[in-house]
Amino acid sequence: MSYIKFENLYKSFGSNDVLKDISLEIEQGQLVTLLGPSGCGKSTLLRCLAGLETVTSGKVYLDGKDITNVDPKNRGIGMVFQQYSLFPNMTVLQNVKFGLNMKKVDKAVADTKSREILQVVGLADKLNHYPSQLSGGQQQRAALARAIVTEPKVLLLDEPLSAIDALLRHSLQVEIRRIQRDLGITAIFVTHDQEEAMVMSDMIHLMYNGQIEQSAKPIDLYTKPCSPFVASFIGHYNLLSAADMKKISGDDIGCDSLAFRPEIIEISRTPVEKENAFHMKGKISVSLPHGNILRYAVMCDDIQVDVDVLFGESELFDSGDEVYLTVSKPECVYL
C-alpha cells in the first residue's frame, strides 16, 4: 500500500484551476521530486499535503489515513523552504530545539536529540553560532536539522537550494540525499531544475499545467519521454516535426514528431554510411561550451539541430563549417 496518496485532487484559486485531477502514489522511504516549470502547480500540491492549502475537491492520504481536513500541526510533516526562516535571535542549537520544545519534549531529551541531528548534518561545531554567523549552505543544513529532529512522517523540501551558488548546491544535493537515505525519511522535493531532479530522486513526477505529465524513474524519464513537452523539458532533446524530418533527411518517420538527444548524434566532415539511421547535412552556426561538453548548433537548411560532443573526443569545428549528422533510428523517440 502506498504511504502517500493523492486521489482525484483539484485545487482552484477563484477561476484559476491550479491542480487538475491529480492522482499520485508515493512509497515509504522514497525521495521523489515534483519537477516542472514555474506555475505548473508543484508547490501548491506540496502545500496541499502539508495542509497549508485547502483542497477544492479530492482526498489526501498519509500512511493509510485520510488527512484531507486534518490540522497541519497534526499531520506529522516537516518542511524546508527556499527561505530558511531561522530565528535570528536564537543559536543553531536553540533553532533546532524549537520544534521539540513546542511539542513539550523533555528538555534533556530535546537537547540530546538536537545535538545528535546537528552531528548528522555536519554542524556539531556550530551549536552556539547565530544564523548571521553561518554561510548559506550552513543555514540550509540548520533548517534541515530543525525539520527532521521532530521525526516527521514526511519531509517536504520546496526549492530549498535555489538561492545557493552552483558548487555548494551540488554538494548539498549529495548531502540531503545521504541524510534522507541514512534516516529512511520519506521526502518530497520540489524543483524546476531537471539536473537536480535527476541527481536526487528515486522517482520524478513531471508536472505541466496542473497535471502529472509523466511519472518515472530518472533514467526512464530521460530516455523514454511520453510526450513532446517531456522531451522538450528533459535532456534538451531535439524535437522535430514529421515535415521537418522529411525536409532535412528525406525520411518519412511515420508519426507526428521525433525526438533525439544531442549526445547521440555523430558529427563528421564527410558523409557516414550507416544503416538504420537518419542522415542530415548542415553548417555549424555557433558552438557553446557547457562544462566538459561542447554544444554545436547546426543549421540543416533553416532547421537547427543541437549536437553535444565531449571536449577532446573529436576534432573541433568552426562556425560555417559544413558537417554531416548521423542519428541512429533505434535511439530516437517517436511521438
C-alpha positions as CSV (number, residue, x, y, z in Angstrom):
1,M,0.0,0.0,0.0
2,S,1.3,3.5,-0.9
3,Y,2.4,5.7,2.0
4,I,1.2,9.0,0.5
5,K,-1.7,9.1,-1.9
6,F,-3.4,12.0,-3.7
7,E,-6.8,10.9,-5.1
8,N,-8.5,13.0,-7.8
9,L,-7.2,16.2,-6.3
10,Y,-8.3,19.6,-7.6
11,K,-7.3,23.0,-6.3
12,S,-8.6,26.3,-7.6
13,F,-7.9,29.9,-6.7
14,G,-11.1,31.6,-7.9
15,S,-11.5,30.8,-11.6
16,N,-7.8,29.6,-11.9
17,D,-7.6,25.8,-11.8
18,V,-4.1,25.2,-10.4
19,L,-4.3,21.4,-9.8
20,K,-6.5,19.3,-12.1
21,D,-7.4,15.7,-11.1
22,I,-4.1,14.8,-9.6
23,S,-3.9,11.1,-8.6
24,L,-0.4,10.1,-7.3
25,E,1.1,7.5,-5.0
26,I,4.4,7.7,-3.2
27,E,6.1,4.8,-1.4
28,Q,7.5,5.0,2.1
29,G,11.3,5.8,2.3
30,Q,11.4,7.3,-1.2
31,L,12.7,10.6,-2.2
32,V,10.5,11.8,-5.0
33,T,10.7,15.0,-6.9
34,L,7.9,17.2,-8.2
35,L,9.5,18.7,-11.3
36,G,8.2,21.3,-13.7
37,P,8.2,24.9,-14.9
38,S,7.1,27.8,-12.8
39,G,3.3,27.9,-12.4
40,C,2.7,24.2,-13.1
41,G,1.3,23.5,-9.6
42,K,4.1,21.6,-7.9
43,S,4.4,23.9,-4.8
44,T,0.6,24.0,-4.5
45,L,0.5,20.2,-4.4
46,L,3.1,20.2,-1.7
47,R,1.2,22.7,0.4
48,C,-2.0,20.7,0.0
49,L,-0.2,17.7,1.5
50,A,1.1,19.9,4.4
51,G,-2.3,21.4,5.0
52,L,-1.2,24.9,4.2
53,E,-3.8,25.0,1.3
54,T,-7.3,23.5,1.5
55,V,-8.2,21.3,-1.5
56,T,-11.1,22.2,-3.7
57,S,-12.0,18.5,-4.1
58,G,-10.4,15.1,-3.8
59,K,-8.5,13.3,-1.0
60,V,-5.1,13.2,0.6
61,Y,-3.9,10.1,2.4
62,L,-0.9,9.6,4.6
63,D,0.0,6.2,6.0
64,G,-3.4,4.9,5.2
65,K,-5.3,7.8,6.9
66,D,-7.4,10.5,5.3
67,I,-5.7,13.7,6.3
68,T,-7.5,16.0,3.8
69,N,-9.1,18.1,6.6
70,V,-6.6,17.4,9.4
71,D,-5.0,20.4,11.0
72,P,-1.4,21.0,9.7
73,K,0.2,20.7,13.1
74,N,-1.3,17.2,13.5
75,R,-0.1,15.8,10.2
76,G,3.4,14.9,11.3
77,I,5.0,16.7,8.3
78,G,8.3,18.7,8.3
79,M,9.1,21.4,5.8
80,V,12.2,23.2,4.5
81,F,11.6,26.2,2.3
82,Q,13.7,28.3,0.0
83,Q,13.8,30.9,2.7
84,Y,15.4,29.2,5.7
85,S,13.3,31.1,8.3
86,L,15.7,30.5,11.1
87,F,15.1,32.7,14.2
88,P,17.9,35.3,14.1
89,N,17.9,35.8,17.8
90,M,18.5,32.0,18.5
91,T,21.6,30.0,18.3
92,V,21.7,27.0,15.9
93,L,21.0,24.6,18.8
94,Q,18.1,26.7,20.0
95,N,16.7,26.9,16.5
96,V,16.8,23.1,16.1
97,K,15.3,22.5,19.6
98,F,12.4,24.9,18.9
99,G,10.1,22.2,17.4
100,L,10.8,19.8,20.2
101,N,10.1,22.5,22.8
102,M,6.8,23.2,21.1
103,K,5.9,19.6,21.5
104,K,6.9,19.8,25.2
105,V,9.6,17.1,24.8
106,D,11.7,16.7,28.0
107,K,14.4,19.4,27.9
108,A,17.3,16.9,28.4
109,V,15.9,14.6,25.6
110,A,15.4,17.6,23.3
111,D,18.9,18.8,23.9
112,T,20.4,15.3,23.2
113,K,18.3,14.8,20.1
114,S,19.2,18.2,18.7
115,R,22.9,17.7,19.2
116,E,22.7,14.3,17.5
117,I,20.9,15.6,14.5
118,L,23.4,18.5,14.2
119,Q,26.1,15.9,14.1
120,V,24.3,14.2,11.3
121,V,24.1,17.4,9.2
122,G,27.7,18.4,10.0
123,L,27.0,21.3,12.2
124,A,28.2,19.9,15.6
125,D,30.8,22.7,15.8
126,K,28.3,25.4,15.1
127,L,25.9,24.8,18.1
128,N,26.3,28.3,19.6
129,H,26.5,30.2,16.4
130,Y,23.7,32.5,15.3
131,P,22.3,32.3,11.8
132,S,24.0,35.5,10.7
133,Q,27.4,33.8,11.5
134,L,26.6,30.9,9.1
135,S,27.1,30.5,5.4
136,G,24.1,29.9,3.1
137,G,24.8,26.2,3.0
138,Q,25.2,26.0,6.8
139,Q,21.9,27.8,7.2
140,Q,20.2,25.4,4.9
141,R,21.6,22.4,6.9
142,A,20.4,24.0,10.1
143,A,16.9,24.4,8.6
144,L,17.0,20.8,7.5
145,A,18.1,19.7,11.0
146,R,15.2,21.6,12.6
147,A,12.8,19.9,10.2
148,I,13.9,16.4,10.8
149,V,14.7,16.4,14.5
150,T,11.0,16.0,15.3
151,E,11.0,12.8,13.3
152,P,8.2,13.8,10.8
153,K,6.4,11.2,8.8
154,V,7.2,13.1,5.6
155,L,9.8,15.8,4.9
156,L,8.8,18.4,2.3
157,L,11.5,20.5,0.6
158,D,10.2,23.4,-1.5
159,E,13.1,24.6,-3.8
160,P,15.4,24.7,-0.8
161,L,18.6,25.1,-2.8
162,S,17.6,27.7,-5.4
163,A,19.3,30.6,-3.7
164,I,22.7,28.8,-3.3
165,D,25.6,29.0,-5.6
166,A,26.2,26.2,-8.1
167,L,29.2,24.5,-6.4
168,L,27.6,24.5,-2.9
169,R,24.3,23.5,-4.4
170,H,25.8,20.3,-5.8
171,S,27.4,19.5,-2.5
172,L,24.1,20.0,-0.6
173,Q,22.2,17.8,-3.2
174,V,24.5,14.9,-2.3
175,E,24.3,15.7,1.5
176,I,20.5,15.9,1.5
177,R,20.3,12.6,-0.4
178,R,22.7,10.9,2.0
179,I,20.8,12.1,5.1
180,Q,17.5,11.1,3.6
181,R,18.8,7.6,2.9
182,D,20.6,7.2,6.2
183,L,17.4,8.1,8.2
184,G,15.0,6.4,5.9
185,I,12.8,9.5,5.6
186,T,10.0,9.8,3.1
187,A,10.7,13.0,1.3
188,I,9.2,15.1,-1.5
189,F,11.5,17.6,-3.2
190,V,10.2,20.5,-5.4
191,T,12.4,21.9,-8.1
192,H,12.3,23.3,-11.6
193,D,15.9,22.1,-12.2
194,Q,15.9,18.9,-14.2
195,E,19.6,18.1,-13.3
196,E,18.8,18.5,-9.6
197,A,15.8,16.1,-10.0
198,M,17.9,13.6,-11.9
199,V,20.6,13.5,-9.2
200,M,18.4,13.3,-6.2
201,S,15.3,11.3,-7.0
202,D,14.0,7.7,-6.7
203,M,11.0,8.9,-8.8
204,I,10.3,12.0,-10.7
205,H,6.7,13.3,-11.3
206,L,6.9,15.9,-14.1
207,M,4.1,18.4,-13.9
208,Y,2.7,20.6,-16.6
209,N,-0.4,22.9,-16.5
210,G,-1.7,21.5,-13.2
211,Q,-1.4,17.8,-14.1
212,I,1.1,15.0,-13.9
213,E,2.6,14.7,-17.4
214,Q,4.8,11.7,-16.7
215,S,5.9,9.7,-13.6
216,A,9.1,7.6,-14.0
217,K,12.5,6.8,-12.6
218,P,15.1,9.4,-13.6
219,I,16.7,7.3,-16.3
220,D,13.4,6.3,-17.8
221,L,12.1,9.9,-17.8
222,Y,15.3,10.9,-19.6
223,T,15.4,8.1,-22.2
224,K,11.6,7.5,-22.7
225,P,9.7,10.8,-22.7
226,C,6.0,10.2,-23.3
227,S,5.1,13.5,-24.9
228,P,6.6,16.4,-26.8
229,F,6.5,18.5,-23.6
230,V,8.5,15.9,-21.7
231,A,11.0,15.7,-24.5
232,S,11.4,19.5,-24.6
233,F,11.8,19.8,-20.8
234,I,14.1,16.8,-20.1
235,G,17.5,16.3,-21.6
236,H,17.5,19.1,-24.2
237,Y,16.1,16.8,-26.9
238,N,15.9,17.9,-30.5
239,L,12.2,17.9,-31.2
240,L,11.3,17.9,-34.9
241,S,8.0,17.5,-36.7
242,A,7.5,14.9,-39.4
243,A,7.6,17.6,-42.0
244,D,11.0,18.9,-40.7
245,M,12.5,15.4,-40.7
246,K,11.3,14.9,-44.3
247,K,12.8,18.2,-45.3
248,I,16.3,17.7,-43.8
249,S,16.7,13.9,-44.0
250,G,14.3,12.8,-46.7
251,D,12.8,10.2,-44.4
252,D,9.1,9.6,-43.5
253,I,9.1,8.9,-39.8
254,G,5.6,7.5,-39.5
255,C,4.5,9.7,-36.6
256,D,3.8,13.3,-35.7
257,S,7.2,14.2,-34.3
258,L,10.6,12.8,-33.5
259,A,12.9,13.5,-30.5
260,F,16.6,12.7,-30.2
261,R,19.2,13.8,-27.7
262,P,22.2,15.9,-28.7
263,E,24.7,13.5,-27.4
264,I,23.6,10.5,-29.6
265,I,24.4,12.4,-32.8
266,E,27.5,11.6,-34.8
267,I,29.1,14.7,-36.4
268,S,31.7,14.5,-39.2
269,R,33.2,16.4,-42.1
270,T,32.3,13.7,-44.6
271,P,29.2,11.5,-45.0
272,V,28.9,8.4,-42.9
273,E,27.5,5.2,-44.3
274,K,25.3,3.7,-41.6
275,E,22.2,1.6,-41.8
276,N,19.1,2.2,-39.8
277,A,20.0,5.9,-39.3
278,F,18.9,9.3,-40.3
279,H,21.4,11.3,-42.3
280,M,21.5,15.1,-42.4
281,K,23.7,17.8,-43.8
282,G,24.2,21.2,-42.3
283,K,26.5,24.1,-41.3
284,I,27.9,25.0,-37.9
285,S,26.1,28.1,-36.7
286,V,27.7,28.5,-33.3
287,S,29.4,26.5,-30.6
288,L,28.9,26.9,-26.9
289,P,30.8,25.3,-24.0
290,H,28.7,23.6,-21.3
291,G,31.2,22.4,-18.7
292,N,33.0,19.4,-20.3
293,I,30.5,19.4,-23.2
294,L,30.7,21.4,-26.4
295,R,27.3,22.1,-27.9
296,Y,27.2,22.8,-31.7
297,A,24.1,24.5,-33.2
298,V,23.9,23.0,-36.7
299,M,21.6,24.6,-39.3
300,C,20.2,21.9,-41.6
301,D,18.5,24.1,-44.2
302,D,16.6,26.5,-41.8
303,I,16.2,24.0,-39.0
304,Q,18.5,24.0,-36.0
305,V,19.8,20.7,-34.6
306,D,21.9,20.8,-31.4
307,V,24.8,18.4,-31.2
308,D,26.8,17.6,-28.0
309,V,30.4,16.3,-28.0
310,L,32.9,15.8,-25.3
311,F,36.0,18.1,-25.4
312,G,39.0,16.1,-26.6
313,E,37.0,13.2,-28.1
314,S,36.6,14.7,-31.5
315,E,38.0,17.4,-33.8
316,L,36.7,20.9,-33.3
317,F,34.5,22.6,-35.9
318,D,34.4,26.3,-36.6
319,S,31.3,28.4,-37.5
320,G,30.4,28.0,-41.1
321,D,32.0,24.5,-41.4
322,E,29.9,22.0,-43.5
323,V,29.2,18.9,-41.5
324,Y,27.2,15.7,-41.7
325,L,25.0,14.3,-38.9
326,T,24.1,10.7,-38.3
327,V,21.3,9.7,-35.9
328,S,20.6,6.1,-35.0
329,K,16.9,5.4,-35.6
330,P,16.5,3.0,-32.6
331,E,17.8,5.7,-30.2
332,C,15.1,8.2,-31.3
333,V,11.8,8.7,-29.5
334,Y,8.8,8.6,-31.8
335,L,5.9,10.8,-30.6
